[in-house]
Structures are given as structure tokens and as C-alpha cells.
Amino acid sequence: MLQVSYIRDHKEKVITALAKRNMDVKTLVEEVIQLDENRRSTQVALDNTLAEANKLSSAIGDLMKSGEKAKAEILKLKTVQLKETSKELAEKSEALANDLLQKMYLLPNLPAEIVPVGKTPDDNQNVFEEGTIPVLHEGAQPHWELVKKYDIIDFELGVKITGAGFPVYKGKGAKLQRALISYFLDKNTEAGYQEFQVPHLVNEASAYGTGQLPDKEGQMYHDASDDLYLIPTAEVPVTNIFRDVILQESELPILCTGYTPCFRREAGSYGSHVRGLNRLHQFDKVEIVRIEHPDKSYEALDGMVEHVKNIMRELKLPFRVLRLCGGDMGFASALTYDFEVFSTAQDKWLEISSVSNFETFQANRLKLRFKGKEGKTQLAHTLNGSSLALPRVLAGILENYQTPEGIVIPEVLRKYTGFDIIN
């Protein structure tokens, strides 16, 4: 969430910045400013009324001590009126604050200056590319055919048990999935990230805290009985560890990692681009989260990008890095880099990671602050990235490592799988 004071002081800058997201927010920004002015003036009136009531209470006490009960009774009548007025003002202030909050929730984060202008993924900037695209043997197949051939993932069984988008991993497929999770977690912890195991359900406050609500309400599975949400990413519970926390500057940076299954309704998804592992309702992902000093968050973002690059290099998969344009960037992000792996059998790029800096946007919702050396309290910066999302990484391995003899396991994973080929 943006800060009201910033919107008030930089109205035109906010309007111009969000135009990069192809949004016309002029009316909404004006409404926010007006609501904030009304709320502040109402609060001033409430404070003045309460101060006057306190003065009268003190005066009544003095009059009673001096025996001037008649004058005291007159003042008591005034205090009754002031109490009624203060009650009305308090209710009005609360209503205005809630209206303001609901309007603020509609405003996405401001894109960083280097975010390119654009409306669709076609406008994203390719900023890095590495790896050799393998030449496959004749008769090479996409992963949804390979998993049938080697009986390692069963999509039909998942449909039977739950529905489309909930695959069942079997035998060496399940072991390879577990190997990737362990490998990613080990790489992250070796880089200084502390591992967490977190709940897979979160409350409404947590979903609002990281910006999933109200923006992505339709994409989340909701348990209405207990008012809990299945997590779309470990980012939500891990970042909310620090909700309503005031850190010391000396505690920064804080580096966290965690593995969770992720749940996304993906409403309206259909077509060839969602076949097999390309898009699922339940999938596994290892996440990295950082809490940073504002002066160092972009340096940290660059470090996270390099960290994911190194993992891709060890897996020896061809990949590229895209800087997302304003129209393709997530609601809460100030700057996002997407990683894509090249699927040789499908002859296309598949997204496998997003690495983002949210600056103070999430921290403002979370009330995540730190106390500086001079004792001043300010909002921290939050960052997160997939390190990595498994389905499309697995698809890339299955397709790019296929041979006539079977699917070769990347060397770096063999100590985790215990085998070097699926055949």
C-alpha cells in the first residue's frame, strides 16, 4: 500500500507513475486526497472536543471543591453535549479512515524508473540470456507425453482424485520432485537464507498484508467456514512473520527461505499453453524472502537475480531474464525480473521464477518497520523470489534432457535422486 502522505505530497508523480501501468488513477487519487483531508479535519475536531471536555472536567472539580455546585452543574451539561459530539466525531473519523483504506487498497505500487512502458508480455525487456538450446533426437516429445511413457506423473489420476490441475507424481517422478525441493533449499541456505516451515493456510490479515487481497481474491482458494485462504505462494506466510514488528537496524538484512505447496484457482485458464505442467492449481515452490534497509534493497534484488542465475547454471538449462513492463508487472511490485527456461520440445519459453522488489508497499500494509541508529522508525523494504517454482523447471528437465535411452538426470541432482536416468 502506498503511503497517504506521499500521495498527498506527490499527487502528479503518482498519477504519472501509474500511467506506466496503463492506469488512469486521477479520479481515485483525488478521492484519496479528499478522504484524507476530511479524516484529518475530523480528527482535529475530535481532538479539540476531547481537550475542551477535559478542561471542563477539571473546572468542574475546582468548582465542586469551592462549593459552587450550581456553576458546576451548568458545566456538566456542557460536558454531556461534548461527549455526544466526540462520539459522533469518533464514529465519523473511523468511517472515513475505513473508506480511505478501501480506496488505498485499489492503488498498486509505483513502478521503478527503469520499468519499461508496455501493456503485454511482448513489451518485456530481455536483459539476459544464457545456455545452449539442445538439439533433440528425432521423435523427441513434450513432457506430457514423456511422463506417460515413463509412468512418472499421472494427470488422469489427479483428475480422478481432485480435478484438472492436480497431478500425481509417481516413482522416479516423485523422487525427482523431492530432489529439486531439497536442492533448492540447500542452495538457498548455503547462500545465507534461514529455512522456515510455515502454514499453508493464512488468515485475511496475512493475505492483505502482502497484497494478495483484495487484488487476487478470485485466484485464491477460500475456506469460508474458518475464513482462511490456501496460500498461492510461500511469500505470504513467510513475509507475514514480520507483520506488526519493529526491527532494529542491526538486524537487517533478514533472509528467509521456505518450501510449500502453492494453490491457485487460475480461473479462465485453458488452451494448449496450460497442458501438462505448464499451469497447475497445486504445485510446489521454494521461495526466498528478504527484509532490507531501503538504501540496500536494489543491491539485494540484483543479488537475488544472480543467485537464481547460478541455480540455473548448475542445472545446465537454457534460460533468460526479463525485466517486466508496467502492464505485465504484479500489483505490489516496484520492479520484477522474470526467469524463463526454454522448453525445447514445446519450442517456447516457460516462466519459472519472478524476483521482485516491493519497496515499502508491503511493509506499509504489514506495519513492518525498523528503528535506525538515531532512533527514528521507518518502513523496511521487502523482496521475494521463486528459487524456484518446480513444475516448469521439471518440464524443462524432462524435455531438454531426454535421449533415446531415457531422461538423463542433471548431474547436480543425482546425489538427491539416487539415480542418473529415468528409463
Secondary structure, 3 states (H helix, E strand, C coil): CCCHHHHHHCHHHHHHHHHCCCCCCHHHHHHHHHHHHHHHHHHHHHHHHHHHHHHHHHHHHHHHHCCCHHHHHHHHHHHHHHHHHHHHHHHHHHHHHHHHHHHHCCCCCCCCCCCCCCCCHHHCEEEEEECCCCCCCCCCCCHHHHHHHHCCEEHHHHHHHCCCCCCEECHHHHHHHHHHHHHHHHHHHHCCCEEECCCCEEEHHHHHHCCCCCCCHHHCCEECCCCEEECCCCHHHHHHHHCCCEEEHHHCCEEEEEEEEEECCCCCCCCHHHCCCCCCCEEEEEEEEEEECHHHHHHHHHHHHHHHHHHHHHHCCCEEEEECCCCCCCCCCCEEEEEEEEECCCCEEEEEEEEEEEECHHHHHHCCEEECCCCCEEECEEEEEEEEEHHHHHHHHHHHCEECCEEECCHHHHHHHCCCEEC
